[in-house]
Amino acid sequence: MDLRMTLILLGGLLFFALFSSASANFVFPVEHKFKGKERSLSALKDHDVRRHRRILSAVDLELGGNGLPSETGLYYARIGIGSPSTNYYVQVDTGSDILWVNCIGCEKCPKKSNLGIDLTLYDPKSSTTSKYVNCDQDFCTSTYDGQLPGCRPELLCQYNVVYGDGSSTAGYFVKDALHFNKVTGNRQTATTNGSVIFGCGAKQSGELGTSSEALDGILGFGQANSSVLSQLALAGKVKKEFAHCLDTISGGGIFAIGEVVQPRVNKTPLVPNQAHYNVNMKEITVGGDVLDLPTDTFDTADGKGTIIDSGTTLAYLPEVVYDSLMSKVMSQQPGLKLHTVEDQFSCFQFTGNVDDGFPIVKFRFDKSLTLTVYPHEYLFQIREDVWCIGWQNSGLQSKDGKEMILLGDMVLSNKLVLYDLENQSIGWTEYNCSTSIKVKDENSGAVYSVGSHNLSSASKFLGINVF
């Protein structure tokens, strides 16, 4: 299947934040979408395929956070929009570049979700602070380097995103108050708000309109100037740095904007001018042995390279890498009989501790940064004594992505992952995501503890919670 995404931007995917608060650190409480819910393996794979339809485009739209392969979840935050403030549950997405929510009167917007949350449609007319963004306003004209043909002062600035799988989101831009909490002490916050321009979704189709995984919208944290992080940094409110720690043990985790001072994290440079968080891999070892791979395996040109993507569940490898890695992994258990489950997963019966029976896999990157993946992380259990392999052959997924290495949450969860966009680097360290980290307030210089969260739909609004 061709997973190439066709992206049409008719109204702009740029928004800006004009906050009146002092520079602060922010933390997003996140929750595992499918924690405790049974999911088929096919649904897991379908989720990744839908993600790849967007990821493989030259235009960055959607990367996000999720958890264990056996649970197939994304992560989401609760935000408040409007006056008075109303709760919205939005996917925390490290690749998208706008904030958008479904709006009142939306055609084919989802009406219910299996995530245990109540979906809410945003109504600009119910907020005393909302304003429409017209096509002749600076926001819209700067997005398109001038006025669009046919623009008249009374016409709204619209957007339309069409995906290769036929799904789409369309709407217009609105300016309103975003409510959030800034860090004021150790696990303490103070609620504040600021004005943002965001997408008001008027029509959804395909998976965006019918998925049982539905949320109210997406909160983007990509690298582009239109992302939430970029706009907060442009307003002088935070450093262009954030971190997430996605917890597959207790659910939820940590998502914070600001300079992380504890724990210390070693980093590797980001590849310049990439739509995604792309890094230079140097080698792969299995059980201490370096895989013998072609010299151009880890090139970053022509769609190759390694994408760090907390919006994909599994890990996808080019066929030459996949075959070599799988041969080495399974060589330690030559007597195992592999069975195909749901026509796509290689599974086997195994008793005992998988960490004792299978080798550790290590990915080595530029600047000597290593990502260690233990057997219990690349294998996942579907029932007693039955395990499946999380490594996937990207050559079987898409002709566009056959040379791509994409490392998803199967290998990123339970690690603190730090994105330092000011210095164009990314890093990680193994970490207990149910504990806390320490961030520095750039205004006061104080260092505060930021704790983990596990939202539920019954939680009272704390905006974009900040600790």
C-alpha positions as MATLAB code, in Angstrom:
seq = 'MDLRMTLILLGGLLFFALFSSASANFVFPVEHKFKGKERSLSALKDHDVRRHRRILSAVDLELGGNGLPSETGLYYARIGIGSPSTNYYVQVDTGSDILWVNCIGCEKCPKKSNLGIDLTLYDPKSSTTSKYVNCDQDFCTSTYDGQLPGCRPELLCQYNVVYGDGSSTAGYFVKDALHFNKVTGNRQTATTNGSVIFGCGAKQSGELGTSSEALDGILGFGQANSSVLSQLALAGKVKKEFAHCLDTISGGGIFAIGEVVQPRVNKTPLVPNQAHYNVNMKEITVGGDVLDLPTDTFDTADGKGTIIDSGTTLAYLPEVVYDSLMSKVMSQQPGLKLHTVEDQFSCFQFTGNVDDGFPIVKFRFDKSLTLTVYPHEYLFQIREDVWCIGWQNSGLQSKDGKEMILLGDMVLSNKLVLYDLENQSIGWTEYNCSTSIKVKDENSGAVYSVGSHNLSSASKFLGINVF';
ca = [
       0.000    0.000    0.000;
       1.268    3.437   -0.884;
       1.368    5.366    2.382;
       2.367    8.674    0.810;
       0.383   11.552    2.237;
      -1.020   14.332    0.098;
      -1.230   17.460    2.174;
      -3.211   20.491    1.085;
      -3.035   23.608    3.226;
      -5.812   25.955    2.221;
      -6.028   28.108    5.262;
      -2.736   27.936    7.056;
      -1.302   25.704    9.729;
       0.343   28.485   11.658;
      -0.789   29.891   14.970;
       0.886   32.123   17.494;
       0.675   32.614   21.257;
       0.654   36.007   22.972;
       0.930   35.213   26.654;
       1.072   37.798   29.415;
       2.540   35.494   32.050;
       6.198   35.344   33.005;
       8.540   32.746   31.549;
       7.617   29.395   32.999;
       7.863   25.635   32.647;
       4.795   23.649   31.683;
       3.798   20.035   32.248;
       1.117   18.105   30.408;
      -0.558   15.322   32.357;
      -0.864   12.461   29.937;
      -2.864    9.289   29.968;
      -2.540    6.059   28.058;
      -5.483    5.880   25.676;
      -6.096    2.153   25.869;
      -4.769    1.258   29.274;
      -6.731   -1.709   30.560;
      -8.629   -2.160   27.275;
      -8.228   -5.220   25.079;
      -7.160   -4.498   21.533;
      -6.595   -6.846   18.611;
      -3.134   -6.993   17.110;
      -4.628   -5.963   13.792;
      -5.938   -2.794   15.401;
      -2.432   -2.122   16.681;
      -0.950   -2.449   13.210;
      -3.763   -0.428   11.644;
      -2.997    2.358   14.076;
       0.626    2.495   12.944;
      -0.370    2.314    9.281;
      -2.641    5.317    9.729;
       0.195    7.151   11.429;
       2.592    6.323    8.598;
       0.237    7.754    6.014;
       1.039   11.071    7.596;
       4.591   10.471    8.716;
       5.905    9.520    5.295;
       4.930   12.818    3.724;
       7.429   15.588    3.122;
       5.194   17.780    5.289;
       5.189   17.080    8.985;
       1.764   16.586   10.520;
       1.335   13.921   13.116;
       3.631   12.269   15.612;
       2.439   11.448   19.100;
       2.892    9.456   22.242;
       1.665    5.958   22.990;
       2.483    2.918   25.083;
       2.869   -0.826   25.102;
       2.352   -2.672   21.814;
      -0.144   -4.961   23.528;
      -2.222   -1.964   24.579;
      -1.833    0.197   21.454;
      -2.358    3.576   23.081;
      -1.669    7.168   22.331;
      -1.228    9.729   25.076;
      -3.349   12.801   25.546;
      -3.627   15.933   27.671;
      -6.514   17.969   28.989;
      -6.618   21.652   28.050;
      -9.069   24.472   28.665;
     -10.286   26.777   25.900;
     -12.605   29.778   25.964;
     -14.275   32.011   28.530;
     -15.664   30.402   30.556;
     -13.143   27.605   30.158;
     -14.258   24.256   28.760;
     -12.327   20.987   28.926;
     -10.919   19.381   25.767;
      -8.900   16.181   25.526;
      -6.265   16.460   22.826;
      -3.551   14.172   21.600;
      -0.082   15.337   22.654;
       1.677   15.097   19.343;
       5.404   15.649   18.894;
       5.092   16.034   15.159;
       1.970   18.090   14.484;
       2.369   21.823   14.061;
      -0.987   23.262   15.112;
      -3.580   23.011   17.840;
      -7.030   22.120   16.494;
     -10.245   20.925   18.082;
     -13.569   19.743   16.675;
     -16.140   22.541   16.526;
     -19.890   22.936   16.920;
     -21.796   22.018   13.779;
     -18.923   19.834   12.623;
     -19.820   17.422    9.854;
     -18.941   13.813   10.642;
     -17.021   14.660   13.795;
     -16.861   11.741   16.247;
     -19.611   11.745   18.856;
     -18.220    9.161   21.244;
     -14.932    7.606   22.249;
     -13.929    4.281   23.750;
     -11.251    5.990   25.820;
     -13.485    6.721   28.805;
     -13.724   10.436   28.050;
     -16.593   12.704   27.025;
     -16.051   14.435   23.685;
     -16.825   18.156   23.510;
     -17.380   20.394   20.489;
     -15.917   23.883   20.705;
     -18.420   26.700   20.117;
     -16.829   30.098   19.381;
     -20.138   31.843   20.108;
     -20.232   30.455   23.650;
     -16.898   32.087   24.540;
     -16.699   35.790   25.325;
     -13.036   35.888   24.274;
     -13.279   34.187   20.886;
     -12.576   35.976   17.607;
     -12.699   34.705   14.048;
      -9.569   35.000   11.915;
     -10.355   36.415    8.473;
      -8.381   35.768    5.312;
      -7.147   39.358    5.032;
      -5.649   39.435    8.539;
      -1.899   39.299    9.120;
      -2.025   35.748   10.449;
      -3.541   34.416    7.241;
      -1.611   36.567    4.756;
       1.719   35.810    6.438;
       0.950   32.110    6.233;
       0.546   32.286    2.452;
       2.966   35.124    1.685;
       0.062   37.305    0.644;
      -3.685   37.225    0.261;
      -5.275   34.151   -1.228;
      -7.145   34.583   -4.544;
     -10.743   35.546   -3.924;
     -10.122   36.722   -0.377;
     -12.616   39.271    0.934;
     -12.550   40.854    4.417;
     -15.576   38.858    5.571;
     -14.151   35.445    4.587;
     -12.564   33.238    7.216;
      -9.005   31.919    7.094;
      -9.536   28.239    6.413;
      -7.473   25.080    6.455;
      -7.952   21.701    4.818;
      -5.700   18.685    5.326;
      -6.273   15.683    3.065;
      -4.505   12.372    3.761;
      -3.557    9.605    1.375;
      -5.953    7.177    3.060;
      -8.866    9.501    2.283;
      -9.287   10.883    5.785;
      -9.261   14.623    6.227;
      -9.808   17.513    8.596;
     -11.058   20.908    7.470;
     -12.106   24.089    9.199;
     -11.167   27.647    9.968;
      -8.985   29.512   12.427;
     -10.181   31.101   15.646;
      -8.451   33.101   18.330;
      -9.406   32.393   21.936;
      -8.059   31.951   25.453;
      -6.018   28.849   26.245;
      -6.012   28.007   29.952;
      -2.952   26.353   31.458;
      -0.980   26.099   34.674;
       2.569   27.319   35.103;
       5.100   25.915   37.544;
       5.293   27.838   40.800;
       6.946   25.325   43.136;
       7.657   21.657   43.748;
       4.556   19.946   42.328;
       2.728   23.265   42.595;
       1.059   25.304   39.876;
      -0.851   28.506   39.283;
      -3.510   28.736   36.601;
      -3.176   31.402   33.931;
      -4.261   31.892   30.339;
      -3.242   33.430   27.051;
      -4.642   33.983   23.573;
      -3.848   31.544   20.785;
      -4.928   31.051   17.210;
      -5.980   27.464   16.541;
      -7.915   25.370   14.080;
     -11.670   24.982   14.510;
     -12.542   21.653   12.891;
     -15.705   21.914   10.794;
     -15.526   18.612    8.912;
     -13.772   15.302    9.472;
     -13.713   12.223    7.266;
     -12.237    8.747    7.303;
     -10.484    7.654   10.453;
     -10.656   11.127   11.953;
     -14.425   10.924   11.923;
     -15.073    7.287   12.770;
     -12.208    6.052   14.929;
     -13.094    4.515   18.289;
      -9.875    6.135   19.508;
     -11.416    9.591   19.100;
     -10.263   12.681   20.972;
     -11.322   16.323   20.749;
      -8.305   17.328   18.677;
      -4.525   17.511   18.474;
      -1.967   19.622   20.331;
       1.139   19.820   18.155;
       4.718   19.796   19.401;
       6.612   19.517   16.117;
       9.668   21.546   15.129;
       7.915   24.020   12.834;
       7.252   27.633   13.784;
       3.562   26.797   13.994;
       3.927   24.301   16.847;
       2.850   24.991   20.409;
       6.436   24.899   21.629;
       7.700   27.260   18.927;
       5.005   29.816   19.656;
       5.558   29.713   23.414;
       9.262   30.213   22.788;
       8.598   33.042   20.312;
       6.535   34.792   22.966;
       9.537   34.498   25.300;
       7.742   32.260   27.775;
       9.884   29.110   27.674;
      13.067   27.702   26.296;
      12.548   25.712   23.138;
      12.938   22.478   25.013;
      10.540   19.812   26.241;
      10.574   16.273   27.550;
       8.206   13.347   27.853;
       8.311   10.202   29.915;
       5.569    7.792   28.869;
       4.669    5.250   31.527;
       3.548    1.793   30.414;
       3.534    0.480   33.977;
       1.147    2.844   35.764;
      -0.205    4.723   32.750;
       0.099    8.423   32.041;
       3.485    9.985   32.599;
       5.282   13.317   32.364;
       5.189   15.933   29.607;
       6.986   19.163   30.453;
       8.128   22.277   28.638;
      11.321   23.810   30.053;
      14.950   23.059   30.730;
      15.319   19.669   32.387;
      18.144   19.757   34.935;
      17.564   16.354   36.516;
      18.124   13.713   35.342;
      21.008   14.601   33.068;
      20.505   13.298   29.555;
      23.153   12.623   26.911;
      22.083   13.883   23.489;
      22.714   13.359   19.799;
      22.334   15.993   17.042;
      19.141   16.213   15.010;
      19.595   15.903   11.260;
      19.081   19.436    9.849;
      16.148   20.381    7.644;
      14.037   17.332    8.392;
      10.280   17.288    8.895;
      10.579   14.869   11.804;
      12.902   14.220   14.723;
      15.533   12.466   12.636;
      18.919   11.349   13.995;
      22.074    9.655   12.705;
      22.367    5.994   13.641;
      25.826    4.436   13.439;
      25.371    0.744   14.193;
      23.156   -1.924   15.713;
      24.358   -4.635   18.070;
      22.486   -7.784   19.083;
      23.805   -9.558   22.133;
      27.031   -7.585   21.803;
      27.621   -8.510   18.148;
      27.542   -5.739   15.547;
      25.177   -6.470   12.667;
      26.944   -6.719    9.319;
      24.952   -4.279    7.194;
      25.549   -2.389    3.917;
      27.592    0.781    4.404;
      24.735    3.049    3.277;
      22.147    1.549    5.635;
      22.099    4.535    7.956;
      22.255    7.317    5.372;
      19.846   10.176    6.056;
      19.365   11.148    2.402;
      16.589   10.015    0.063;
      14.091    9.105    2.762;
      16.532    7.070    4.808;
      17.680    7.803    8.322;
      16.225    7.142   11.761;
      13.049    8.813   12.989;
      12.383    9.010   16.711;
       8.590    8.881   16.816;
       6.555    8.678   19.980;
       3.438    8.451   17.837;
       4.034    4.960   16.492;
       3.614    1.840   18.580;
       6.126   -0.572   17.085;
       9.604   -0.262   15.554;
      10.041   -0.399   11.774;
      13.273   -1.438   10.073;
      14.379   -1.692    6.427;
      14.229   -5.258    5.142;
      18.005   -5.718    5.165;
      18.144   -4.591    8.813;
      15.041   -6.532    9.824;
      16.275   -9.807    8.354;
      19.705   -9.516    9.929;
      18.370   -8.487   13.330;
      15.673  -11.177   13.440;
      18.124  -13.880   12.412;
      20.437  -12.895   15.264;
      17.646  -12.551   17.842;
      16.061  -15.911   17.069;
      19.375  -17.765   16.795;
      19.462  -18.020   20.596;
      16.241  -20.050   20.530;
      16.603  -22.324   17.462;
      13.944  -24.728   18.708;
      11.138  -22.171   18.782;
       8.284  -22.544   16.326;
       7.019  -19.224   14.981;
       3.323  -18.843   14.215;
       1.688  -15.991   12.352;
      -1.081  -14.258   14.293;
      -3.666  -12.144   12.451;
      -1.670  -12.577    9.235;
       1.054  -10.169   10.315;
       2.681  -10.893   13.687;
       5.302  -13.560   14.364;
       4.492  -15.156   17.711;
       5.717  -18.130   19.701;
       5.186  -20.007   22.932;
       7.849  -19.459   25.554;
       8.020  -20.226   29.252;
      10.410  -18.501   31.581;
      11.941  -15.049   31.581;
      12.352  -13.632   28.065;
      15.196  -11.416   29.293;
      17.144  -14.587   30.039;
      16.286  -16.250   26.741;
      16.801  -13.479   24.193;
      19.563  -10.944   23.493;
      19.680   -7.233   24.262;
      19.529   -4.970   21.185;
      21.429   -1.677   21.150;
      21.138    1.190   18.685;
      24.203    3.441   18.639;
      23.936    7.034   17.446;
      26.184    9.988   16.727;
      27.955   11.379   19.826;
      28.001    7.889   21.402;
      24.362    7.953   22.484;
      22.940    4.441   22.861;
      19.361    3.251   22.989;
      19.198   -0.090   24.782;
      16.195   -2.306   24.102;
      15.652   -5.304   26.358;
      13.808   -8.447   25.271;
      10.758   -7.593   27.390;
      10.557   -4.320   25.426;
      10.768   -5.689   21.889;
       8.665   -8.752   22.728;
       5.113   -8.384   23.980;
       2.860  -10.931   25.609;
      -0.637  -11.566   24.243;
      -1.562  -14.382   26.614;
       0.095  -16.687   29.083;
       3.362  -18.002   27.670;
       2.621  -16.575   24.207;
       4.854  -13.760   22.969;
       4.945  -11.744   19.760;
       7.799   -9.855   18.126;
       7.545   -6.070   17.932;
      10.150   -5.543   15.225;
       8.476   -4.883   11.892;
       9.735   -4.956    8.312;
       9.168   -1.417    6.992;
       9.692   -2.698    3.460;
       6.386   -4.530    3.754;
       4.553   -1.437    4.959;
       5.156    1.046    2.183;
       7.335    1.584   -0.846;
       7.864    5.114    0.496;
       9.182    3.944    3.841;
      11.064    0.795    2.929;
      14.458    2.348    3.717;
      13.252    4.131    6.832;
      14.135    3.238   10.402;
      11.368    4.370   12.717;
      11.606    3.775   16.453;
       8.271    4.079   18.231;
       7.053    3.727   21.779;
       7.910    0.059   21.960;
      11.479    1.246   22.562;
      10.858    4.807   23.830;
       8.432    4.229   26.705;
       9.744    4.190   30.271;
      12.538    6.518   29.192;
      12.840   10.245   29.641;
      13.119   11.629   26.105;
      14.432   15.194   25.862;
      13.998   17.456   22.804;
      16.384   20.430   22.866;
      15.407   22.423   19.799;
      17.503   25.446   20.714;
      20.586   23.265   20.306;
      19.003   20.951   17.718;
      19.547   17.754   19.658;
      17.584   14.938   21.222;
      18.459   12.476   23.951;
      17.073    9.926   26.368;
      17.783    7.937   29.485;
      16.065    5.001   31.160;
      13.765    6.398   33.817;
      10.894    5.607   36.167;
       8.136    7.643   34.544;
       5.867    7.419   37.591;
       8.292    9.539   39.655;
       9.354   13.122   38.855;
      11.940   15.229   37.064;
      13.373   18.660   37.864;
      12.975   21.646   35.565;
      14.442   25.141   35.717;
      12.285   28.258   35.684;
      14.036   30.616   33.279;
      12.578   33.729   34.891;
      13.561   33.106   38.508;
      16.294   30.508   38.080;
      14.529   28.258   40.577;
      14.439   24.492   40.076;
      11.168   22.665   40.690;
      10.012   19.044   40.742;
       7.581   17.985   38.048;
       5.551   14.880   38.813;
       3.766   12.296   36.710;
       0.030   12.257   36.068;
      -2.587    9.798   34.978;
      -5.693   11.646   33.826;
      -9.200   10.296   33.803;
     -12.311   11.810   32.317;
     -13.563   12.415   35.855;
     -10.640   14.692   36.694;
     -11.386   18.351   37.338;
      -9.916   20.842   34.907;
      -6.416   21.983   35.517;
      -5.896   23.210   31.983;
      -2.580   22.143   30.581;
      -1.378   21.078   33.989;
       1.963   22.425   35.018;
       4.017   21.227   37.936;
];
